[in-house]
Amino acid sequence: MNRMDSMRAAVLTEHGGPEALRLRTDWPRPEPAAGEVLVRVTAAAVNNTDIWTREGAYGLPGDPDAKAGWRGPIAFPRVQGGDIAGVVAGVGRGVDETRIGERVLVDPALYRDETPDAPPVGLLGSEADGGFADYVTVQAARAHDVSGSPLSDAQLAALPVSYGTALGMLERADIGAGEMIVVTGASGGVGLALVQLAAARGAQVIAITSGAKADDVRAAGAAHTVDRAAEDVLGEIRRCSQREVDAVADVAGGPLVAQLMPWVRDGGRWVIAGAVAGPVVDFDLRRLYLHNISLIGSSMHTRRHFDVLVDAARAGSVRPVVAASFPLEDLAAAQAEFRRGQHVGKIVVTLSGGTSGA
Amino acid sequence: MNRMDSMRAAVLTEHGGPEALRLRTDWPRPEPAAGEVLVRVTAAAVNNTDIWTREGAYGLPGDPDAKAGWRGPIAFPRVQGGDIAGVVAGVGRGVDETRIGERVLVDPALYRDETPDAPPVGLLGSEADGGFADYVTVQAARAHDVSGSPLSDAQLAALPVSYGTALGMLERADIGAGEMIVVTGASGGVGLALVQLAAARGAQVIAITSGAKADDVRAAGAAHTVDRAAEDVLGEIRRCSQREVDAVADVAGGPLVAQLMPWVRDGGRWVIAGAVAGPVVDFDLRRLYLHNISLIGSSMHTRRHFDVLVDAARAGSVRPVVAASFPLEDLAAAQAEFRRGQHVGKIVVTLSGGTSGA
């Protein structure tokens, strides 16, 4: 292989700690197949999904402690990175060559079928190679033209996973204007996106976050914040809401599910997209079926949701907060800072030519 | 009070066993208030809800062992009985007198508000007096004209709670033609209604039931039956379905929730309306949020659902199975037979003039 065809890439060859993700400088640059584009990556954001996939922390059905990605075993070697902004650098057969040079936001989902509401059954960086690399190939239809967007490359890269996931949650739970909702993990990537997007829809957000980040979370649009370390989180929520809440948008899971469920109104919704506080919960089914409450599992977004997000990116009507940016060589440091959790907003890796402004 | 104004009624004055439900012959006959009709009850079906309300088996939020009705404390004394067919015997102010003599099917739900999709927040026999009595008063709009129905009074009385609940489940989970669904408790009141209604929509039903009742459940429309006492219920379901199922319509809850959830497809639905096999379950939230599965609590029906049921009753397109009928004096025996669980179909109390044919 000559040097022209090689590139830098963060490659996973087995499940493990940070050392398992190796930065290679001699990785083969992929060739776009028919219907694909080659994207030169300008920015790629850091997410929990990449870290959990590296660790194999998703378990398997019937074996929660097994090492696996979110869809099952990972085919190694795998280039990680699900959040990609870039520029089209090449096209495969059947794709218009005029797309070369186009600034794009990449939808990281591999969908079950061609319908607009099909669920994702795979993700770039997990079931296919991702964006922690100089180049990535994706289906042409999943690279969305954002040439006119006022957002920086880092801001664009902040959108797909976190804001896509948040939008999917709000849409699946049909959360709208005038509703009183609780958002957990509100200073995290998905949490802050939930606060911004829900407030923009006219919902009143009670955000659960650490005390130190409360000001940032209120700046993002939360009407109230509750310190997650408070002695009586439920009591604090009840004081904020005064009445039963309409919905909960939850990325935390854990004991709060049982504690707060009785404070969700009849016909209310609890939409969940993660369970960092504990995936296995003791659960009283009666609360659900006596009060017409739905517990809605929400994995990422659909094509329909992503189109809404692309429109917002083009218009600049959503302004993701970029907490910090790092060069690809410092991906391990970026993930370490992400894990320390002192930041508010997204941590982004920028590559050659990527803009990191906010 | 003179004898003309008194009636027979099964009255609950405290939570307890069968002895707590006393048959009174001197109970005051209610007067229809403005907007209400007085219904002479012809048939009233037996349901778990009445028995659990008598026992106070619903628990309270945060105190699952507390004695309470499904909505909280019961206001005693209370006439029980949620499933009512009858004839209009009087009208309150503002109700057309020509309704007197009309054969009616009573919607037992007290709705949260006036919208067609409002959830029920009360039930005749629990939050208001019900139909285990010669007379009951209900809002005129909730007594639906079924003058032309080919169904017997007992068959009509079999519909509201069981078939209304089943219809609510199928509608809320959007279960339709071509889907492969599992129905639990398939020989029970709601279960058999689910089998009949789902099969009528073109769904393929895998019914979990006791072996002795399998023939009756298949006759009601199940494509497959699985013995709930089988050593490997999950394995039997997988053999029937060959692929992951689209939805589960569940009245049982218990350990099957965790066992079967991994066999629900991406984007699948688990709709639950009861938990006779155990209300508190250990639950892995990851299965929901990684696969876009919704756990939908379903309590009874909405006005919109009940209208569908009334149309079916008028047309005779649903033919509920009546397992046995008893006079009001033998209500305790009717509930005892219901509890023994050897029957398939509904057990109904018929009153003066009620027809009990199938």
Interface residues (C-beta under 8 A of the other chain):
Chain A: Y58 G59 P61 G62 P64 W70 R71 R112 A118 P119 V121 R172 G253 V257 P262 D266 G267 I272 A273 G274 A275 P279 V280 V281 D282 F283 D284 L285 R286 R287 L288 Y289 L290 H291 N292 I293 S294 L295 I296 G297 S298 S299
Chain B: Y58 G59 P61 G62 P64 W70 R71 R112 A118 P119 V121 R172 G253 V257 P262 D266 G267 I272 A273 G274 A275 P279 V280 V281 D282 F283 D284 L285 R286 R287 L288 Y289 L290 H291 N292 I293 S294 L295 I296 G297 S298 S299
